[in-house]
Each structure stands twice: as C-alpha cells, then as structure tokens.
C-alpha cells in the first residue's frame, strides 16, 4: 500500500473538504445554483461514487459525468460490425472483457460467442498477436478500443505484426481521442460547464497541452487528476479556486504520473500507425470531426475494416438507440442515471439495455454498484 495510503488519509481528506466548503461559500454556490464540474473520465466517476465524494462535498457542487468511457460512447453500429466479423467461420475475434456484453441491435459479442462464434477475451493486443502466431490458418482480429490510454499498445502490436509479417492478424480500429468531444460539449449551448477534472491515464500519454484550448478558447479551468480520493478532492479544490479567482488554466494535480509533454515513445507509435478519421460517430454526441483514429495506408494489411469491407470503409451505418435508452443523455450530462426511466428495471448489469450499465467505467454501473440501496429502490419504483 506504499504511495497509496497517503492519498486515502481521512484526516487530510477532512482538511481538503473544509477548504472546498470555504471556497464554495466564497463563490456563493448553492444547491439551487451549483458549480458544474465535469469529470471527463469514467474511472473518476467510479472513484467519486466508490469513496462517496459526491456525498462528502457541499451541495454547491454538481458533478457532471462526461463521455470518458470508450466502451460507452461506441455506437451500436460498431458492435454490430464486431459481431459481423466475429461470426465469420475463419475468424478468431479477440476483445477486452468490457466489450463482451455491450448490446448491439441483434446481439452482443457474448451472445454471439454463445451462438458459436470464436470470440476470446484477452488482456492486451499482445495476447491477440500470440493467438495469430499459434493459429496461422485462422484470421485473428483484435477489437482495438479505447482512448489514448490504450492506443499505443495497439499501435505497437501492429508494428510488431508488420515486422513479423503476420498476415493473419488485423485490428478493428475504434480508438478515439479525448479533446474533440470536450470541444463538442463546450460548443453545445445547452451544456452548463464551469470546469473540468481532466483524465489521468489519457494524460499520461498525451500530456497536458492538448487541453490548452479549454482554458485559452473557452476560459474554463481544467485540472488533470489522479484516482485516489485525495487526488480528486484536491483537483476539485484547484478547479474551485480558479473559478473563485477568475482564472482559466490547465493545472496538473497528477504530476507524479503525468508529464507535461506526455510519453514520447507512445506518441511516436500512435503517429506512425494512425491518422485522424475525418469524422467518427459517438454515442449520444453524433459525428465529431477528427475524433477517431484509423490505420494508415502503410499498415493497411492489418486494418480489419479494409480486410473485411466493414465499418467506415464501407460507409457509416446509423443505428437508432433502443426505445427508452437514455445513454446519450447521461453521457452528455443532461440527466443523471437515476433519472433514466429504465434504470434498475429495464436496464441492470445482468440485463443491460445500454453500454453505460455494462462497462467498468460506465456512469450507470457506478450508480448501481455504489449508490445506497434506497437510491436503487427509489429508481426502480
């Protein structure tokens, strides 16, 4: 527990909470007129509820849960295309476990596996590479999914496949970028956002400067945060102090992990293998320019979209959300999970209607896992 206990010290937490309360009072924020702080990362959403920070902080703070869960923001059409690839008899489809139970329009990957598709859960794209080496007669497709955090490992795996000339390995690329959807939210006239708690893991890769536009162009503060309770409380305090002082800056609370300019090796791998897509569809946000990545022509042999003629290479497929599903509204901060009419009844972790109830970073899953029992019962009534 070394280097962890100090970030869970209850005495230090009480000191920060008192400072937060003082600044909230200075700002004049109340339950009726709160400060709206968006935590972009789904990992932060789960930490907030795991440690009860939403209940410990003053009523004058309203946490808005952002679109920082890559499984949650993936449109249903992409899950449909995963199933389409996985159901080919020659394919071994490799995926992270989080994506297995996300519903498509016909079925989830878990249901496709039950129906006979050869779908295997892996812990990294390197596992998928090993599957390709061991099964030269089969096509191994890795479901490349995630923000800038997981993008480098997929890029390095593609580079390794190219070095080994593994012709039976490819990636169905659904890697996406954090800054473009933040800009889309800031441009939304219906969104009320006073500041941001920035993602820690993504920032380990890209650094802090990709967020400069938030402060420079939109005059909103953002503080890159760690994932322990004191990390988050200190970051909230830093955001509040910027608001109180009339400042808008990019600050780095997670400096013990996040370098200002990111990880140069990871960035180089990303730039070598990927290029921005002109546009990419986000669940709840629609098409966002330059928000997704695609595999460059030089690595086309490892692009599953090209190999199997699916996805944006074959033209985007717009799929309507299931009736009653409010994932888009939750992800854009318009409503809280408890306000969704399906929460706890038509949508549960056992039988999810939407991705937010499935993913380990989904806001609905966080509410369901960590909310008090009376909240869950109230939502189910």
Secondary structure, 3 states (H helix, E strand, C coil): CCCCHHHHCHHHHHHHHHHHHHHHHHHCCCCCCCEEEEEEEHHHHHHHHHCCHHHHCCCCEEEEEEEECHHHHCCHHHHHHHHHHHCCCCEEEEECHHHCCCCCCCCCHHHHHHCCCCEEECCCHHHHHHHHHHCCCCEEEEEEEECHHHHHHHHHHHHHHHHHCCCCEEEEEEEECHHHHHHHHHHCCCCCCCEEEECHHHHHHHCCHHHHHHHHHHCCEEEECCCCHHHHHHHHHHHHHHHHHCCCCEEECCCCCCCCCCCHHHHHHHHHHEEECCEEEECCCEEEECCEEEECHHHHHHEHHHHHCCHHHHCCCCCCCCCCCCHHHHHCCCCCHHHCCCECCCECCCCCCCHHHCCCCCHHHHHHHHCCHHHHHHHHC
